[in-house]
Amino acid sequence: MSSFINNFFPLAAQFIGAVLASFLPAWLAGLIQIVISISFFLVMATIIVMSLVYLERRIIAFIQDRLGPNRVGPEGLLQPVADVIKLFTKEDIIPASADVPVFKLSTIVMVASALLVYAVIPFGPGMIISDLNIGILYVVAVSSLTAVGMLMAGWGSNNKYALLGAMRAAAQMVSYEIPLVFSILGVAMISGSLSTVSIVQGQAAWSGWRWNILLQPLGFVVYFISATAELNRTPFDLMEAESEIVAGYHIEYSGVRFALFFLAEYLNAFSVAALGATLFFGGWLGPILPPYVWFLLKTYALFFIFYWLRGTLPRVRVDQLMALAWRYLLPVSLVNVLLTGVGIWAYQALTA
């Protein structure tokens, strides 16, 4: 984790390390550096989520011909800050009949699974916490913990509506996880690696403009639809639909705990957009601008599609949701893997 701050702010990291090492034992100085790195990462994550919430409110207001937040601060820029203050000052209420340990641990599981994904997302050359050679498998495995957190929240709340919302959300995630993995498999086959850094570097061929979206357009469509469904975003936000017009699995949560669920939701959404930019749009690759600027531009551009969908499409029914995953997206993702394999074989045969 300490490598994160070293990669992003090397001069600051060297200065902090030198100051700490001048009067503290090496192990204690290293421990403090890790704490500073984690704190920095959490602060950056919070700032990213606040920016996403503000943009979502303003963009959807524009789509629906409304004003959106425009009172707190210039152009409503401080509205997310006011929301955070409100959530952190609200009473933390735990239902009397709740399974308290499970109720409390669910928020930790949700936030931890959301944050762990960022360990393998490269923001630029060398700007990655850990370049694992199985980075994609790591992302799939860690992100699956979200379903466990949802079930813990629904069960621990001892509320029938919360449990129903948790079961529906978990079933939705499991169903769409399969076509999502197959859509990523096509990129891994072309790149010949599961490392996110290697996948970005592989897209630097052909004068830096051979992005995987050119070779995997079908894979990207399946990836984005499946990821949108996994995130429970419109038009797939069924945990707030039909028999339970409530918040779903986190209906019994308030104050800081609800804020943590909100944080995890947007961190997961941002990581999906960031991973999409990495896998299909060249990650940090781009001319003139610094690499991390290109990465953020691509990520926010993909996130804009989430806003567009939410302001445009109605919510689907649960039978339509499940049919889309099993009857359409899964076969299409398998066909994409087959076509990718045939394309790789034909390319190798022609260039042999």
CORCORDA-V821209 format. One record per residue. OMEGA is omega in whole degrees, -180 to 180 (NA if undefined). D_LAST is the distance of its C-alpha to the last C-alpha in whole Angstrom. Layout:
omega = (OMEGA;OMEGA)
d_last = (D_LAST;D_LAST)
This chain:
omega = (-179;178;-180;180;177;-179;-176;-178;-174;-178;178;-180;179;180;180;179;-180;180;-179;-178;-178;-178;179;173;-175;-177;-180;178;178;179;179;178;178;179;178;-180;-180;180;178;-179;179;178;179;179;179;179;179;-180;179;178;180;179;179;-180;180;-180;-177;-177;180;175;178;-180;-177;177;175;-179;-174;-179;-179;-177;-175;-177;179;-178;178;-176;-178;178;176;177;178;179;179;179;179;-178;-177;179;178;180;176;-176;176;-179;-176;-177;-177;170;-166;-180;180;180;-178;-176;-177;180;179;180;-178;-178;-179;180;179;-177;-176;180;-176;180;-175;178;-179;178;-180;178;-179;-178;-179;-178;-179;179;-180;178;174;-174;-178;177;178;180;-179;-178;-177;-179;179;178;179;179;178;178;178;180;177;180;-179;-180;-177;-180;-177;-179;-175;179;178;180;177;177;179;-179;179;-179;179;178;178;-179;-179;-178;-176;177;-175;176;177;180;180;178;177;-177;178;177;179;179;180;-177;-177;-178;174;178;-180;178;179;179;177;-180;178;179;178;178;178;177;173;-177;178;179;-176;178;179;-179;-177;179;178;178;180;179;179;-180;-174;178;-180;180;178;178;179;-179;-177;178;178;8;-176;-176;-173;179;176;-171;173;-170;-177;179;180;-175;-180;-172;-178;-178;-177;-176;-180;174;-176;-178;175;178;179;174;178;178;-179;180;-178;175;177;180;180;179;176;178;179;179;176;176;-180;-174;-169;-173;172;177;-177;-175;178;-177;169;-175;176;-176;-177;176;177;-180;-179;178;180;-179;180;177;177;179;178;179;175;178;-178;180;-178;-180;-173;-169;173;180;179;175;-176;179;176;179;-177;179;180;-178;-170;-175;-174;-173;180;176;-180;179;177;176;179;177;179;179;178;178;179;179;178;179;-179;179;-180;179;-178;-177;-179;NA)
d_last = (44;45;42;42;45;44;40;42;45;45;48;50;49;49;53;54;52;54;57;57;56;59;62;60;59;55;54;57;55;52;53;55;51;50;52;52;48;49;52;50;47;50;51;48;47;51;51;47;49;52;50;48;52;53;50;50;54;54;51;52;56;54;53;56;58;60;61;59;60;62;65;64;63;62;60;60;58;60;60;57;59;63;61;60;63;64;62;63;67;67;68;66;67;66;67;70;68;65;63;63;61;58;59;59;56;54;54;52;49;49;49;47;44;44;44;41;38;39;38;34;34;33;36;34;32;34;36;36;38;35;32;31;28;29;30;29;31;34;35;34;37;39;40;40;44;45;46;48;50;51;52;54;55;56;58;59;61;63;63;62;60;58;57;56;54;53;52;50;48;47;46;44;42;41;40;38;36;34;33;32;30;28;28;27;24;22;22;22;18;17;18;18;21;25;26;28;27;24;23;25;23;20;22;22;19;19;23;24;24;21;24;23;25;23;20;23;26;27;27;29;32;32;32;35;37;37;37;40;42;41;43;46;46;47;47;46;49;51;53;55;55;58;60;60;60;60;57;56;55;57;60;62;61;63;63;60;59;58;57;54;53;52;51;48;48;47;45;43;42;41;39;37;37;36;33;32;32;30;27;27;28;27;30;32;29;31;33;36;38;38;35;37;39;36;35;39;39;36;37;41;39;38;41;43;41;43;46;45;45;48;50;49;48;51;50;49;51;50;49;46;45;44;43;40;39;38;38;36;34;33;32;30;28;27;26;24;22;21;20;18;16;15;14;12;10;10;8;6;5;6;4;0)
